[in-house]
Structures are given as structure tokens and as C-alpha cells.
Amino acid sequence: MIIDATNLLLGRMATVVAKKALLGEKIEIINCEKAAVSGTRSHVLDKYKHKRARGEPAHGPHFPRRSDMIVRRTIRGMLPYKTNRGEIAFKKVMCYLGVPTDIKEKAETIENANVDKLPNLKYVYVGEISKLMGSKQ
């Protein structure tokens, strides 16, 4: 299953992906930098800066900078990744920046996770969060 993350809310998309991965489906997410996180710009950016600054470089926790890895880490948080079942499910989830050349199938979208469902128009794209945290992608 291929999901296009363009204009999808990150949390709502991640819950659907986590459930499908636990059921055994292989899922590929494209355009991860275009997923959105709801909230005011300053609040969201402060939250992700805090996640990145937490811990020590030698011991962790290690929080990613790249957009595709931020999306994958969010999905991991919704899986029981420390159990065997969760570890197998997490390996079935792949995230990509843009659209890879080897993916030829038509990408699906998740209607319940669309940004248009928000009552307010306050959201930040994962690509912007990634740039703020120092990503080169």
C-alpha cells in the first residue's frame, strides 16, 4: 500500500498506518515533507526543538532531523516497537522524501486525515520543522 502524505495530518495518518502495519500490511509513505502538524507555528516548533535537545548525544534519546525520519519516528511511537510483534510491524513501514523512481503504483490518500478537516487553519509542514532542526534535505 502506498500513501501520499501531502496535506495529511501527521498524527491521524500515523494511527492509520500503525494499525495497518500491525495487521501485516507493507506500507510506503511518499512526500513525507508535505505532511502537516496541527497547532500554532511557534508552539509546534518549540515542541520539536525540545524533543531534539532532550538527552545527551552519547546516550539518547535520539530524535531525527530529516522529514521522512520524523514521520517514521511518529509512527513508531504508535506501535509497541519493543515487542516482537511491534518490531515486525515497524519494519514494514517505509517513508520517503518526494516520490522515489521505483514506485510506479498510484498512491492513495486518507480522507479522515486531510488538513481540510481542521476547524482552524493553524498547521506547520514537517518539511519546515525539519529545516528548523538543521536538516540538509
Order of alpha helices (4+ residues) and beta strands (2+ residues): beta-alpha-beta-beta-alpha-alpha-alpha-beta-beta-alpha
